[in-house]
């Protein structure tokens, strides 16, 4: 592997790239939340994953699993209490749908910390 360098004020800085940068562009809300936790609370683990270039793959897996979990929770809420008829009472439908999103988010975060 041949390294190239950039001269900055007399200092040679290596031009390093990593594959995870492309994967980071595909991350969703849960991937970014997962990235922030080790970055703040387990910095050594985060640095090792970053240097080994495994952070992007890990975050994509976590993001995908959390989104699937959120969809499952939303479906369970729908089965338990169906949404009102959208055409009959649109305001009630929007209100109910907007109330469910934070509930599913909260449960997704709580459960994903146990699983992931």
KOLGU-4560 file (N, C-alpha, C; in nm, 3 decimals, padded with zeros to 5 digits):
<recs>
<n_xx: 00.085 n_yy: -00.116 n_zz: 00.000 ca_xx: 00.000 ca_yy: 00.000 ca_zz: 00.000 c_xx: 00.090 c_yy: 00.123 c_zz: 00.000 mol: A seq: 1 type: UNK>
<n_xx: 00.072 n_yy: 00.207 n_zz: -00.099 ca_xx: 00.153 ca_yy: 00.326 ca_zz: -00.114 c_xx: 00.076 c_yy: 00.446 c_zz: -00.060 mol: A seq: 2 type: UNK>
<n_xx: 00.138 n_yy: 00.516 n_zz: 00.035 ca_xx: 00.075 ca_yy: 00.634 ca_zz: 00.092 c_xx: 00.121 c_yy: 00.758 c_zz: 00.017 mol: A seq: 3 type: UNK>
<n_xx: 00.028 n_yy: 00.849 n_zz: 00.001 ca_xx: 00.062 ca_yy: 00.979 ca_zz: -00.056 c_xx: 00.046 c_yy: 01.083 c_zz: 00.055 mol: A seq: 4 type: UNK>
<n_xx: 00.118 n_yy: 01.193 n_zz: 00.042 ca_xx: 00.119 ca_yy: 01.295 ca_zz: 00.146 c_xx: 00.087 c_yy: 01.431 c_zz: 00.086 mol: A seq: 5 type: UNK>
<n_xx: 00.034 n_yy: 01.517 n_zz: 00.171 ca_xx: 00.009 ca_yy: 01.656 ca_zz: 00.134 c_xx: 00.096 c_yy: 01.744 c_zz: 00.223 mol: A seq: 6 type: UNK>
<n_xx: 00.164 n_yy: 01.840 n_zz: 00.163 ca_xx: 00.249 ca_yy: 01.931 ca_zz: 00.236 c_xx: 00.166 c_yy: 02.048 c_zz: 00.287 mol: A seq: 7 type: UNK>
<n_xx: 00.157 n_yy: 02.061 n_zz: 00.420 ca_xx: 00.084 ca_yy: 02.171 ca_zz: 00.482 c_xx: 00.181 c_yy: 02.244 c_zz: 00.575 mol: A seq: 8 type: UNK>
<n_xx: 00.223 n_yy: 02.363 n_zz: 00.534 ca_xx: 00.315 ca_yy: 02.445 ca_zz: 00.613 c_xx: 00.441 c_yy: 02.369 c_zz: 00.654 mol: A seq: 9 type: UNK>
<n_xx: 00.495 n_yy: 02.290 n_zz: 00.565 ca_xx: 00.617 ca_yy: 02.216 ca_zz: 00.593 c_xx: 00.596 c_yy: 02.081 c_zz: 00.659 mol: A seq: 10 type: UNK>
<n_xx: 00.472 n_yy: 02.048 n_zz: 00.693 ca_xx: 00.442 ca_yy: 01.918 ca_zz: 00.753 c_xx: 00.379 c_yy: 01.828 c_zz: 00.648 mol: A seq: 11 type: UNK>
<n_xx: 00.422 n_yy: 01.703 n_zz: 00.644 ca_xx: 00.364 ca_yy: 01.607 ca_zz: 00.551 c_xx: 00.249 c_yy: 01.534 c_zz: 00.621 mol: A seq: 12 type: UNK>
<n_xx: 00.130 n_yy: 01.553 n_zz: 00.570 ca_xx: 00.010 ca_yy: 01.491 ca_zz: 00.625 c_xx: -00.031 c_yy: 01.377 c_zz: 00.531 mol: A seq: 13 type: UNK>
<n_xx: -00.049 n_yy: 01.253 n_zz: 00.584 ca_xx: -00.088 ca_yy: 01.143 ca_zz: 00.494 c_xx: -00.231 c_yy: 01.161 c_zz: 00.445 mol: A seq: 14 type: UNK>
<n_xx: -00.255 n_yy: 01.125 n_zz: 00.320 ca_xx: -00.389 ca_yy: 01.129 ca_zz: 00.261 c_xx: -00.456 c_yy: 00.995 c_zz: 00.290 mol: A seq: 15 type: UNK>
<n_xx: -00.530 n_yy: 00.989 n_zz: 00.398 ca_xx: -00.595 ca_yy: 00.865 ca_zz: 00.439 c_xx: -00.741 c_yy: 00.867 c_zz: 00.396 mol: A seq: 16 type: UNK>
<n_xx: -00.788 n_yy: 00.754 n_zz: 00.349 ca_xx: -00.930 ca_yy: 00.739 ca_zz: 00.314 c_xx: -00.980 c_yy: 00.609 c_zz: 00.377 mol: A seq: 17 type: UNK>
<n_xx: -01.108 n_yy: 00.601 n_zz: 00.396 ca_xx: -01.168 ca_yy: 00.478 ca_zz: 00.447 c_xx: -01.301 c_yy: 00.454 c_zz: 00.378 mol: A seq: 18 type: UNK>
<n_xx: -01.337 n_yy: 00.326 n_zz: 00.369 ca_xx: -01.459 ca_yy: 00.287 ca_zz: 00.297 c_xx: -01.585 c_yy: 00.327 c_zz: 00.372 mol: A seq: 19 type: UNK>
<n_xx: -01.577 n_yy: 00.338 n_zz: 00.502 ca_xx: -01.696 ca_yy: 00.367 ca_zz: 00.582 c_xx: -01.757 c_yy: 00.503 c_zz: 00.550 mol: A seq: 20 type: UNK>
<n_xx: -01.680 n_yy: 00.591 n_zz: 00.490 ca_xx: -01.733 ca_yy: 00.723 ca_zz: 00.457 c_xx: -01.852 c_yy: 00.714 c_zz: 00.363 mol: A seq: 21 type: UNK>
<n_xx: -01.846 n_yy: 00.623 n_zz: 00.266 ca_xx: -01.958 ca_yy: 00.604 ca_zz: 00.173 c_xx: -02.078 c_yy: 00.544 c_zz: 00.245 mol: A seq: 22 type: UNK>
<n_xx: -02.052 n_yy: 00.454 n_zz: 00.340 ca_xx: -02.161 ca_yy: 00.393 ca_zz: 00.415 c_xx: -02.227 c_yy: 00.492 c_zz: 00.509 mol: A seq: 23 type: UNK>
<n_xx: -02.149 n_yy: 00.588 n_zz: 00.559 ca_xx: -02.205 ca_yy: 00.687 ca_zz: 00.652 c_xx: -02.311 c_yy: 00.774 c_zz: 00.584 mol: A seq: 24 type: UNK>
<n_xx: -02.300 n_yy: 00.790 n_zz: 00.453 ca_xx: -02.398 ca_yy: 00.871 ca_zz: 00.380 c_xx: -02.534 c_yy: 00.804 c_zz: 00.376 mol: A seq: 25 type: UNK>
<n_xx: -02.540 n_yy: 00.672 n_zz: 00.396 ca_xx: -02.665 ca_yy: 00.597 ca_zz: 00.389 c_xx: -02.731 c_yy: 00.582 c_zz: 00.526 mol: A seq: 26 type: UNK>
<n_xx: -02.668 n_yy: 00.632 n_zz: 00.630 ca_xx: -02.720 ca_yy: 00.614 ca_zz: 00.765 c_xx: -02.849 c_yy: 00.691 c_zz: 00.788 mol: A seq: 27 type: UNK>
<n_xx: -02.933 n_yy: 00.633 n_zz: 00.870 ca_xx: -03.056 ca_yy: 00.699 ca_zz: 00.911 c_xx: -03.044 c_yy: 00.749 c_zz: 01.055 mol: A seq: 28 type: UNK>
<n_xx: -03.156 n_yy: 00.781 n_zz: 01.112 ca_xx: -03.162 ca_yy: 00.839 ca_zz: 01.246 c_xx: -03.099 c_yy: 00.746 c_zz: 01.351 mol: A seq: 29 type: UNK>
<n_xx: -03.131 n_yy: 00.618 n_zz: 01.345 ca_xx: -03.082 ca_yy: 00.526 ca_zz: 01.446 c_xx: -02.934 c_yy: 00.497 c_zz: 01.430 mol: A seq: 30 type: UNK>
<n_xx: -02.883 n_yy: 00.499 n_zz: 01.309 ca_xx: -02.740 ca_yy: 00.481 ca_zz: 01.287 c_xx: -02.660 c_yy: 00.595 c_zz: 01.347 mol: A seq: 31 type: UNK>
<n_xx: -02.711 n_yy: 00.717 n_zz: 01.331 ca_xx: -02.641 ca_yy: 00.833 ca_zz: 01.388 c_xx: -02.649 c_yy: 00.833 c_zz: 01.540 mol: A seq: 32 type: UNK>
<n_xx: -02.763 n_yy: 00.789 n_zz: 01.595 ca_xx: -02.773 ca_yy: 00.779 ca_zz: 01.740 c_xx: -02.675 c_yy: 00.676 c_zz: 01.794 mol: A seq: 33 type: UNK>
<n_xx: -02.663 n_yy: 00.564 n_zz: 01.723 ca_xx: -02.570 ca_yy: 00.460 ca_zz: 01.766 c_xx: -02.426 c_yy: 00.508 c_zz: 01.754 mol: A seq: 34 type: UNK>
<n_xx: -02.394 n_yy: 00.587 n_zz: 01.651 ca_xx: -02.260 ca_yy: 00.640 ca_zz: 01.634 c_xx: -02.223 c_yy: 00.734 c_zz: 01.748 mol: A seq: 35 type: UNK>
<n_xx: -02.319 n_yy: 00.814 n_zz: 01.793 ca_xx: -02.291 ca_yy: 00.913 ca_zz: 01.896 c_xx: -02.263 c_yy: 00.850 c_zz: 02.032 mol: A seq: 36 type: UNK>
<n_xx: -02.326 n_yy: 00.735 n_zz: 02.061 ca_xx: -02.306 ca_yy: 00.674 ca_zz: 02.193 c_xx: -02.162 c_yy: 00.631 c_zz: 02.216 mol: A seq: 37 type: UNK>
<n_xx: -02.102 n_yy: 00.546 n_zz: 02.131 ca_xx: -01.963 ca_yy: 00.509 ca_zz: 02.159 c_xx: -01.866 c_yy: 00.627 c_zz: 02.143 mol: A seq: 38 type: UNK>
<n_xx: -01.903 n_yy: 00.721 n_zz: 02.058 ca_xx: -01.816 ca_yy: 00.838 ca_zz: 02.039 c_xx: -01.804 c_yy: 00.918 c_zz: 02.168 mol: A seq: 39 type: UNK>
<n_xx: -01.914 n_yy: 00.927 n_zz: 02.245 ca_xx: -01.915 ca_yy: 01.004 ca_zz: 02.369 c_xx: -01.877 c_yy: 00.921 c_zz: 02.491 mol: A seq: 40 type: UNK>
<n_xx: -01.923 n_yy: 00.795 n_zz: 02.497 ca_xx: -01.911 ca_yy: 00.718 ca_zz: 02.619 c_xx: -01.810 c_yy: 00.604 c_zz: 02.612 mol: A seq: 41 type: UNK>
<n_xx: -01.778 n_yy: 00.558 n_zz: 02.493 ca_xx: -01.680 ca_yy: 00.450 ca_zz: 02.475 c_xx: -01.586 c_yy: 00.487 c_zz: 02.362 mol: A seq: 42 type: UNK>
<n_xx: -01.512 n_yy: 00.592 n_zz: 02.385 ca_xx: -01.432 ca_yy: 00.650 ca_zz: 02.279 c_xx: -01.326 c_yy: 00.554 c_zz: 02.226 mol: A seq: 43 type: UNK>
<n_xx: -01.267 n_yy: 00.471 n_zz: 02.313 ca_xx: -01.164 ca_yy: 00.378 ca_zz: 02.266 c_xx: -01.224 c_yy: 00.276 c_zz: 02.170 mol: A seq: 44 type: UNK>
<n_xx: -01.344 n_yy: 00.226 n_zz: 02.200 ca_xx: -01.411 ca_yy: 00.131 ca_zz: 02.110 c_xx: -01.442 c_yy: 00.198 c_zz: 01.978 mol: A seq: 45 type: UNK>
<n_xx: -01.490 n_yy: 00.321 n_zz: 01.983 ca_xx: -01.520 ca_yy: 00.394 ca_zz: 01.861 c_xx: -01.395 c_yy: 00.414 c_zz: 01.777 mol: A seq: 46 type: UNK>
<n_xx: -01.284 n_yy: 00.451 n_zz: 01.839 ca_xx: -01.159 ca_yy: 00.474 ca_zz: 01.766 c_xx: -01.109 c_yy: 00.345 c_zz: 01.702 mol: A seq: 47 type: UNK>
<n_xx: -01.119 n_yy: 00.233 n_zz: 01.773 ca_xx: -01.075 ca_yy: 00.105 ca_zz: 01.718 c_xx: -01.160 c_yy: 00.068 c_zz: 01.596 mol: A seq: 48 type: UNK>
<n_xx: -01.291 n_yy: 00.083 n_zz: 01.608 ca_xx: -01.379 ca_yy: 00.051 ca_zz: 01.495 c_xx: -01.352 c_yy: 00.145 c_zz: 01.378 mol: A seq: 49 type: UNK>
<n_xx: -01.323 n_yy: 00.268 n_zz: 01.407 ca_xx: -01.293 ca_yy: 00.364 ca_zz: 01.301 c_xx: -01.163 c_yy: 00.329 c_zz: 01.230 mol: A seq: 50 type: UNK>
<n_xx: -01.061 n_yy: 00.293 n_zz: 01.307 ca_xx: -00.933 ca_yy: 00.257 ca_zz: 01.248 c_xx: -00.938 c_yy: 00.124 c_zz: 01.172 mol: A seq: 51 type: UNK>
<n_xx: -01.020 n_yy: 00.031 n_zz: 01.220 ca_xx: -01.035 ca_yy: -00.098 ca_zz: 01.152 c_xx: -01.133 c_yy: -00.089 c_zz: 01.035 mol: A seq: 52 type: UNK>
<n_xx: -01.197 n_yy: 00.025 n_zz: 01.021 ca_xx: -01.293 ca_yy: 00.051 ca_zz: 00.913 c_xx: -01.413 c_yy: -00.042 c_zz: 00.920 mol: A seq: 53 type: UNK>
<n_xx: -01.460 n_yy: -00.071 n_zz: 01.042 ca_xx: -01.578 ca_yy: -00.155 ca_zz: 01.060 c_xx: -01.697 c_yy: -00.075 c_zz: 01.111 mol: A seq: 54 type: UNK>
<n_xx: -01.677 n_yy: 00.052 n_zz: 01.137 ca_xx: -01.783 ca_yy: 00.134 ca_zz: 01.196 c_xx: -01.901 c_yy: 00.151 c_zz: 01.102 mol: A seq: 55 type: UNK>
<n_xx: -01.875 n_yy: 00.172 n_zz: 00.974 ca_xx: -01.983 ca_yy: 00.195 ca_zz: 00.878 c_xx: -02.075 c_yy: 00.075 c_zz: 00.865 mol: A seq: 56 type: UNK>
<n_xx: -02.015 n_yy: -00.043 n_zz: 00.852 ca_xx: -02.095 ca_yy: -00.165 ca_zz: 00.840 c_xx: -02.177 c_yy: -00.190 c_zz: 00.966 mol: A seq: 57 type: UNK>
<n_xx: -02.115 n_yy: -00.170 n_zz: 01.081 ca_xx: -02.185 ca_yy: -00.188 ca_zz: 01.208 c_xx: -02.304 c_yy: -00.092 c_zz: 01.220 mol: A seq: 58 type: UNK>
<n_xx: -02.282 n_yy: 00.034 n_zz: 01.187 ca_xx: -02.388 ca_yy: 00.133 ca_zz: 01.199 c_xx: -02.502 c_yy: 00.107 c_zz: 01.102 mol: A seq: 59 type: UNK>
<n_xx: -02.470 n_yy: 00.059 n_zz: 00.981 ca_xx: -02.576 ca_yy: 00.025 ca_zz: 00.887 c_xx: -02.661 c_yy: -00.092 c_zz: 00.936 mol: A seq: 60 type: UNK>
<n_xx: -02.597 n_yy: -00.191 n_zz: 00.997 ca_xx: -02.671 ca_yy: -00.305 ca_zz: 01.053 c_xx: -02.763 c_yy: -00.260 c_zz: 01.166 mol: A seq: 61 type: UNK>
<n_xx: -02.710 n_yy: -00.176 n_zz: 01.254 ca_xx: -02.789 ca_yy: -00.126 ca_zz: 01.366 c_xx: -02.907 c_yy: -00.043 c_zz: 01.315 mol: A seq: 62 type: UNK>
<n_xx: -02.882 n_yy: 00.043 n_zz: 01.217 ca_xx: -02.986 ca_yy: 00.128 ca_zz: 01.162 c_xx: -03.097 c_yy: 00.044 c_zz: 01.099 mol: A seq: 63 type: UNK>
<n_xx: -03.059 n_yy: -00.056 n_zz: 01.023 ca_xx: -03.158 ca_yy: -00.142 ca_zz: 00.957 c_xx: -03.240 c_yy: -00.219 c_zz: 01.061 mol: A seq: 64 type: UNK>
<n_xx: -03.174 n_yy: -00.276 n_zz: 01.161 ca_xx: -03.245 ca_yy: -00.352 ca_zz: 01.264 c_xx: -03.341 c_yy: -00.261 c_zz: 01.343 mol: A seq: 65 type: UNK>
<n_xx: -03.297 n_yy: -00.141 n_zz: 01.374 ca_xx: -03.381 ca_yy: -00.050 ca_zz: 01.451 c_xx: -03.502 c_yy: -00.003 c_zz: 01.369 mol: A seq: 66 type: UNK>
<n_xx: -03.482 n_yy: 00.022 n_zz: 01.239 ca_xx: -03.596 ca_yy: 00.063 ca_zz: 01.155 c_xx: -03.697 c_yy: -00.050 c_zz: 01.142 mol: A seq: 67 type: UNK>
<n_xx: -03.650 n_yy: -00.174 n_zz: 01.129 ca_xx: -03.741 ca_yy: -00.288 ca_zz: 01.124 c_xx: -03.817 c_yy: -00.302 c_zz: 01.254 mol: A seq: 68 type: UNK>
<n_xx: -03.748 n_yy: -00.282 n_zz: 01.365 ca_xx: -03.812 ca_yy: -00.288 ca_zz: 01.496 c_xx: -03.918 c_yy: -00.180 c_zz: 01.510 mol: A seq: 69 type: UNK>
<n_xx: -03.887 n_yy: -00.059 n_zz: 01.464 ca_xx: -03.984 ca_yy: 00.050 ca_zz: 01.471 c_xx: -04.108 c_yy: 00.020 c_zz: 01.388 mol: A seq: 70 type: UNK>
<n_xx: -04.088 n_yy: -00.036 n_zz: 01.269 ca_xx: -04.204 ca_yy: -00.072 ca_zz: 01.186 c_xx: -04.288 c_yy: -00.180 c_zz: 01.253 mol: A seq: 71 type: UNK>
<n_xx: -04.223 n_yy: -00.276 n_zz: 01.318 ca_xx: -04.296 ca_yy: -00.381 ca_zz: 01.387 c_xx: -04.378 c_yy: -00.322 c_zz: 01.502 mol: A seq: 72 type: UNK>
<n_xx: -04.320 n_yy: -00.228 n_zz: 01.575 ca_xx: -04.391 ca_yy: -00.164 ca_zz: 01.686 c_xx: -04.510 c_yy: -00.084 c_zz: 01.634 mol: A seq: 73 type: UNK>
<n_xx: -04.491 n_yy: -00.012 n_zz: 01.522 ca_xx: -04.602 ca_yy: 00.064 ca_zz: 01.463 c_xx: -04.715 c_yy: -00.028 c_zz: 01.419 mol: A seq: 74 type: UNK>
<n_xx: -04.682 n_yy: -00.144 n_zz: 01.363 ca_xx: -04.785 ca_yy: -00.240 ca_zz: 01.323 c_xx: -04.859 c_yy: -00.295 c_zz: 01.443 mol: A seq: 75 type: UNK>
<n_xx: -04.787 n_yy: -00.321 n_zz: 01.552 ca_xx: -04.852 ca_yy: -00.370 ca_zz: 01.673 c_xx: -04.945 c_yy: -00.264 c_zz: 01.732 mol: A seq: 76 type: UNK>
<n_xx: -04.902 n_yy: -00.137 n_zz: 01.728 ca_xx: -04.990 ca_yy: -00.029 ca_zz: 01.774 c_xx: -05.114 c_yy: -00.019 c_zz: 01.686 mol: A seq: 77 type: UNK>
<n_xx: -05.096 n_yy: -00.039 n_zz: 01.556 ca_xx: -05.209 ca_yy: -00.034 ca_zz: 01.462 c_xx: -05.308 c_yy: -00.147 c_zz: 01.490 mol: A seq: 78 type: UNK>
<n_xx: -05.257 n_yy: -00.266 n_zz: 01.522 ca_xx: -05.346 ca_yy: -00.378 ca_zz: 01.552 c_xx: -05.420 c_yy: -00.356 c_zz: 01.683 mol: A seq: 79 type: UNK>
<n_xx: -05.351 n_yy: -00.299 n_zz: 01.780 ca_xx: -05.412 ca_yy: -00.277 ca_zz: 01.911 c_xx: -05.520 c_yy: -00.168 c_zz: 01.903 mol: A seq: 80 type: UNK>
<n_xx: -05.487 n_yy: -00.057 n_zz: 01.841 ca_xx: -05.582 ca_yy: 00.053 ca_zz: 01.824 c_xx: -05.575 c_yy: 00.102 c_zz: 01.681 mol: A seq: 81 type: UNK>
<n_xx: -05.668 n_yy: 00.061 n_zz: 01.596 ca_xx: -05.664 ca_yy: 00.105 ca_zz: 01.456 c_xx: -05.680 c_yy: 00.256 c_zz: 01.444 mol: A seq: 82 type: UNK>
<n_xx: -05.620 n_yy: 00.311 n_zz: 01.339 ca_xx: -05.635 ca_yy: 00.454 ca_zz: 01.312 c_xx: -05.779 c_yy: 00.485 c_zz: 01.275 mol: A seq: 83 type: UNK>
<n_xx: -05.828 n_yy: 00.604 n_zz: 01.308 ca_xx: -05.962 ca_yy: 00.642 ca_zz: 01.266 c_xx: -05.968 c_yy: 00.653 c_zz: 01.113 mol: A seq: 84 type: UNK>
<n_xx: -06.088 n_yy: 00.652 n_zz: 01.059 ca_xx: -06.105 ca_yy: 00.663 ca_zz: 00.915 c_xx: -06.053 c_yy: 00.799 c_zz: 00.867 mol: A seq: 85 type: UNK>
<n_xx: -05.960 n_yy: 00.794 n_zz: 00.773 ca_xx: -05.893 ca_yy: 00.915 ca_zz: 00.728 c_xx: -05.990 c_yy: 01.008 c_zz: 00.656 mol: A seq: 86 type: UNK>
<n_xx: -06.079 n_yy: 00.952 n_zz: 00.577 ca_xx: -06.172 ca_yy: 01.035 ca_zz: 00.500 c_xx: -06.282 c_yy: 01.094 c_zz: 00.589 mol: A seq: 87 type: UNK>
<n_xx: -06.322 n_yy: 01.023 n_zz: 00.693 ca_xx: -06.428 ca_yy: 01.072 ca_zz: 00.780 c_xx: -06.379 c_yy: 01.183 c_zz: 00.874 mol: A seq: 88 type: UNK>
<n_xx: -06.262 n_yy: 01.164 n_zz: 00.932 ca_xx: -06.209 ca_yy: 01.263 ca_zz: 01.026 c_xx: -06.058 c_yy: 01.271 c_zz: 01.010 mol: A seq: 89 type: UNK>
<n_xx: -06.015 n_yy: 01.356 n_zz: 00.918 ca_xx: -05.874 ca_yy: 01.365 ca_zz: 00.883 c_xx: -05.789 c_yy: 01.419 c_zz: 00.999 mol: A seq: 90 type: UNK>
<n_xx: -05.842 n_yy: 01.512 n_zz: 01.074 ca_xx: -05.767 ca_yy: 01.570 ca_zz: 01.186 c_xx: -05.740 c_yy: 01.465 c_zz: 01.293 mol: A seq: 91 type: UNK>
<n_xx: -05.839 n_yy: 01.384 n_zz: 01.325 ca_xx: -05.820 ca_yy: 01.276 ca_zz: 01.423 c_xx: -05.719 c_yy: 01.175 c_zz: 01.373 mol: A seq: 92 type: UNK>
<n_xx: -05.723 n_yy: 01.147 n_zz: 01.244 ca_xx: -05.627 ca_yy: 01.052 ca_zz: 01.186 c_xx: -05.484 c_yy: 01.105 c_zz: 01.198 mol: A seq: 93 type: UNK>
<n_xx: -05.463 n_yy: 01.231 n_zz: 01.163 ca_xx: -05.329 ca_yy: 01.291 ca_zz: 01.171 c_xx: -05.282 c_yy: 01.296 c_zz: 01.317 mol: A seq: 94 type: UNK>
<n_xx: -05.370 n_yy: 01.334 n_zz: 01.407 ca_xx: -05.336 ca_yy: 01.341 ca_zz: 01.549 c_xx: -05.291 c_yy: 01.204 c_zz: 01.601 mol: A seq: 95 type: UNK>
<n_xx: -05.368 n_yy: 01.101 n_zz: 01.569 ca_xx: -05.336 ca_yy: 00.966 ca_zz: 01.615 c_xx: -05.205 c_yy: 00.917 c_zz: 01.554 mol: A seq: 96 type: UNK>
<n_xx: -05.187 n_yy: 00.940 n_zz: 01.424 ca_xx: -05.065 ca_yy: 00.895 ca_zz: 01.357 c_xx: -04.943 c_yy: 00.968 c_zz: 01.413 mol: A seq: 97 type: UNK>
<n_xx: -04.956 n_yy: 01.096 n_zz: 01.443 ca_xx: -04.844 ca_yy: 01.172 ca_zz: 01.498 c_xx: -04.813 c_yy: 01.134 c_zz: 01.642 mol: A seq: 98 type: UNK>
<n_xx: -04.910 n_yy: 01.082 n_zz: 01.714 ca_xx: -04.886 ca_yy: 01.038 ca_zz: 01.852 c_xx: -04.811 c_yy: 00.905 c_zz: 01.855 mol: A seq: 99 type: UNK>
<n_xx: -04.826 n_yy: 00.826 n_zz: 01.754 ca_xx: -04.764 ca_yy: 00.693 ca_zz: 01.752 c_xx: -04.616 c_yy: 00.697 c_zz: 01.721 mol: A seq: 100 type: UNK>
<n_xx: -04.572 n_yy: 00.790 n_zz: 01.640 ca_xx: -04.432 ca_yy: 00.795 ca_zz: 01.600 c_xx: -04.338 c_yy: 00.810 c_zz: 01.721 mol: A seq: 101 type: UNK>
<n_xx: -04.363 n_yy: 00.904 n_zz: 01.815 ca_xx: -04.274 ca_yy: 00.914 ca_zz: 01.932 c_xx: -04.280 c_yy: 00.791 c_zz: 02.022 mol: A seq: 102 type: UNK>
<n_xx: -04.396 n_yy: 00.729 n_zz: 02.030 ca_xx: -04.408 ca_yy: 00.607 ca_zz: 02.112 c_xx: -04.322 c_yy: 00.497 c_zz: 02.053 mol: A seq: 103 type: UNK>
<n_xx: -04.330 n_yy: 00.479 n_zz: 01.922 ca_xx: -04.249 ca_yy: 00.374 ca_zz: 01.858 c_xx: -04.100 c_yy: 00.408 c_zz: 01.867 mol: A seq: 104 type: UNK>
<n_xx: -04.066 n_yy: 00.536 n_zz: 01.855 ca_xx: -03.926 ca_yy: 00.578 ca_zz: 01.869 c_xx: -03.874 c_yy: 00.544 c_zz: 02.008 mol: A seq: 105 type: UNK>
<n_xx: -03.950 n_yy: 00.578 n_zz: 02.110 ca_xx: -03.909 ca_yy: 00.552 ca_zz: 02.249 c_xx: -03.886 c_yy: 00.404 c_zz: 02.272 mol: A seq: 106 type: UNK>
<n_xx: -03.982 n_yy: 00.321 n_zz: 02.229 ca_xx: -03.968 ca_yy: 00.177 ca_zz: 02.248 c_xx: -03.853 c_yy: 00.120 c_zz: 02.165 mol: A seq: 107 type: UNK>
<n_xx: -03.832 n_yy: 00.171 n_zz: 02.047 ca_xx: -03.721 ca_yy: 00.124 ca_zz: 01.963 c_xx: -03.588 c_yy: 00.151 c_zz: 02.032 mol: A seq: 108 type: UNK>
<n_xx: -03.572 n_yy: 00.269 n_zz: 02.088 ca_xx: -03.448 ca_yy: 00.302 ca_zz: 02.158 c_xx: -03.430 c_yy: 00.213 c_zz: 02.279 mol: A seq: 109 type: UNK>
<n_xx: -03.534 n_yy: 00.192 n_zz: 02.357 ca_xx: -03.525 ca_yy: 00.110 ca_zz: 02.479 c_xx: -03.491 c_yy: -00.035 c_zz: 02.444 mol: A seq: 110 type: UNK>
<n_xx: -03.560 n_yy: -00.091 n_zz: 02.348 ca_xx: -03.538 ca_yy: -00.231 ca_zz: 02.311 c_xx: -03.405 c_yy: -00.250 c_zz: 02.240 mol: A seq: 111 type: UNK>
<n_xx: -03.368 n_yy: -00.157 n_zz: 02.152 ca_xx: -03.244 ca_yy: -00.174 ca_zz: 02.077 c_xx: -03.122 c_yy: -00.169 c_zz: 02.167 mol: A seq: 112 type: UNK>
<n_xx: -03.128 n_yy: -00.098 n_zz: 02.280 ca_xx: -03.013 ca_yy: -00.100 ca_zz: 02.372 c_xx: -02.996 c_yy: -00.238 c_zz: 02.434 mol: A seq: 113 type: UNK>
<n_xx: -03.107 n_yy: -00.311 n_zz: 02.451 ca_xx: -03.098 ca_yy: -00.446 ca_zz: 02.505 c_xx: -03.047 c_yy: -00.545 c_zz: 02.399 mol: A seq: 114 type: UNK>
<n_xx: -03.093 n_yy: -00.529 n_zz: 02.275 ca_xx: -03.059 ca_yy: -00.623 ca_zz: 02.168 c_xx: -02.924 c_yy: -00.593 c_zz: 02.108 mol: A seq: 115 type: UNK>
<n_xx: -02.901 n_yy: -00.466 n_zz: 02.072 ca_xx: -02.782 ca_yy: -00.429 ca_zz: 01.998 c_xx: -02.675 c_yy: -00.390 c_zz: 02.095 mol: A seq: 116 type: UNK>
</recs>
